[in-house]
Amino acid sequence: MSLFRSLSTVSAHTFISRILGFVRDLVFAQVFGASGQTDAFFVAFKIPNFLRRLFAEGAFATAFVPVLTEYRTQRDYQTLKAFVDHIAGALGLVVLIVSLIGVIAAPLVVSVFAFGWVMDDETQKLALATDMLRLTFPYLFFISLTAFAGGILNAHDKFAVPAFTPVLLNICLIGAALWLTPLMDEGIVALAWGVFIAGITQFVFQLPFLKRIDMLPHPKPGFHDPGVRRVLKLMVPALFAVSVTQINLLLDTVLASFLETGSISWLYYSDRLVEFPLGILGVGLATVILPRLSRHQAEQSAAKFSQSLDWGLRMTLIFGIPAAVGLVALAGPMIATLFESDVFGAHDVSMAERSLMAYAVGLLAFMLIKVLAPGFYARQDTRTPVRIGMIAMATNMVFNIALIFPLQHAGLALATSLSAYVNAYLLFRSLRRDEAYQPYAGWTALFVKVGVAATAMALVLWWVSPSLADWIGAPRSLRAGWLAGLVAVGGVVYLGVLLLFGMRVRDLRAGNIGGRR
């Protein structure tokens, strides 16, 4: 399967998941608004969700997929299956222990990640978040095994099922918000139960597909297995490197707990909108490019390795820049259309708009990191991204301190964006220095085409978009129509300019998007 076709498959299923994610957040905003209760839930959900990205989709996936691809390329089936069984047992045991510790130590964990509530003696928020964390923490166990199953499927070029699986999380949370909430004394707790149910559902859903490719594991903890030891060795530094952005977002939550009530919720809704294009393209690119780069590395094909990276970077530029420009230009209209209600008023819309614009500034960098980091993990080099990640984290904290006072919660979002550019630049420079990546011809022309097209799109959106006050006062159906029309106009302008420059869909395939070196 070609890279472009694989990306299309992942992006299409991710698009469905993100649309349902918007529906989910719309339901959250309509039912619960932006309050102390929602702040408590988002803390209780962010902690295991952060660890999921750290352990499962982050460090584990980046360490496991290259080793699994090497086994699949160079070893027989029996050796491959034994490795899968041993890693399943080892991973399951580790995340089970971590999950149990999280449930037992929930009050301490919440106090650490929402320290501002401790300082302000927000006992009700702390107690509610603690109760919900005891329900959401086991999600880590099930979703880690889900990511493990997804890694096996991706390594076998079966991208559709892992890409569709997150849809089930959104369905479970929407169902919990609408139907479980009335049954609870504390309605918001229904969302915590939804997270727990979603973890089990996502894991069970993938098992038949593993059986279909004869890769259904029989877990046997095998910490002495050479393959398992290699994965664990690669995971230790990758635990930090692959999740720098998520660590920065979590630090935003900690610092936001010192700010005005609602700040955590504003950051959450802003981040959710940025996650839409990031998930469809950035995560999609990372998903399809890591197995391909790992295969080229195992085959010792440096030219194909570099070509795949070049394709990924060009795709990021072509789609990442207009996505970022669109989010900045339509930040307020998007927030107002999706979330404004009786419990999420004009003030909430204005505050969330600010942080969304700040996060959107960093969207291109977030996407670049998703493409550049696999260039190291495919070569089983996790140490270099660690060093770069440490620099990026330190930079983020400096920006946080400098920007939180004048810009409040939006300053935290902007700090995350700026530090992401530092991270992306250092990753790119290291790949060039190691000669792992050699750019193909045509980059200057591509920058000009994309820059002109994105500028034209921004000017048109600025000219035709109503004021934010008009958005807030209009009926929801009218707002939705306006927003859909503006998105369509922006897309037509951007793609139209690219077509005038001679770019065609066939040029997006790997090997065609640029010239030769």
Phi, psi and omega in degrees: 000133181290160179298317182295319179293319178298317179297319179299319179297310181297315183295322180296314179290323178294325177301316178299316180297318182291322177299314177295330176296321176294319177300317178302312182291328175297317177297316178303311184295322181289321185275320189243339181068206176242101188217183176296326179294316179292324175303318181296317179296317183296327174294314181295331180273325183293328184295303177293330179293321175297314179294328175301311181291330179287308184276310193272285184286345181266262188297317183296313182299317183289334177272324186283314186298315178299319180292317178299318179297320178296316177299315182294328182279325192243351184243168177276172186297318183299317179293319178298314182294321178298320178298315179298317179298316182292320181289328177296316179294318181293313180297314181301318181294316182295311183288334175295315179297315179299319181295318179296319178298319180298320179294315182292319185264023184306315180300319179292318181298315179297320180298325180288315187273352173226055187297332179299327178291326177295315181295325181268005179057044178275072188294324181294316177298315181298315181295317180294316179297323179295314179300318182287327179297327178295337176270325185275336186296321177299344174305326180302318181298308185290321183284335174293317176293328175296316178295324176299313178297319179296324178297320178296314181296318179297320180295338176261018178061030175254082189272337190295314185296310177299327180289329180280332188308319179300340176304325184293327176298313181295320178298316180296319182289322177297315178300319180295317182295321186275324190245333178274329184307314181296343183271353185259144173296319176248099190307322185297336180296337178301327180293324177295319175296324177298321177297315181300312180297321182297322180300314179296315184299315182295321181293311182297326183301325186276345186299317179299329181285328172294320179297324182296327178261014177060040180234020177292117187283152168247094191304126176220102181309119185227066183293345179266355176297132182303319179294318179297318180296324177294318178298315180297321179296321179285330183292324188304306176288327182294335177308324179270311191298315188286345187242025181301315180300317180293323176297318178297319178295323179292322176297325175302318180297316179300310182292325180293338178293346176272349186265188181304142176303134185106343184299318179296319180293319178299316178296322180297310182295324177295314180298323180298322179289323176292326180294341181296299177292328180296320179290317184293315183258307185298306179293323177299316178297315180299322182295315185275334187276331182296311176299323180293315177296321179297321179293316178297322178294317179296328178273359180056044179254088184295323182295315179293324177302310181294322180296319179295319176298317181299316178300315180298319180292322179292319177299322178297316180295313185297320183258335183286319182295310178296328178296317179294316179298317179297319179295321178294313184292327186246022184302306180298310177303321179295312180298315182295318183292318187276324194238341185296132182199188179297329181256002175226085192275192183299323179296318178297319179299314181297317181293316179293327177301318182297314181288329177295317178298321180292318176294322183298329177303326183265003185303316180299319179294319178301319180291318180300321179298321179299331180270320185286320183301318177301338176297335175270316184293325178297331177268009179058037175250100178256351183285319181298312176300333177295312180299317180293320179297323178297319177296317181296320179295317178297320178297319180298318180294322176298313179297321178303311182297321182287329190254341185293327183287312179283330188246358180055228185296328178294330176295324177295318179295318180294323177299318177299318180295314182295320180291333177294324177294323176298315179300311182297318181297317181291324175296315180298314182298322180291319177296322178291320181295323179280356182060025174283336178233125176239111184299141172277167181292158172103004184292320181298314179298321180295318177301317181296313181300310182294319180298314179295316181296317180292322178296316178300318179298315181297317181295319180294315179298319179295324184286320189263347185283133174295166178289160180298325178299322178293323179297314185294326183275350186274156174300151184299320181297323178292318178300316180298320178295315177302312184297315179299320179294318180294319177299317179296316179298314179299316179296318180296317180298312182297309181294325179298317178295319178297321178296321177298328177281356176098008180279139181232162181301321181298338180286350181276351179288147179303131179098340181254338189291335177233178175273197175270162180293000000 
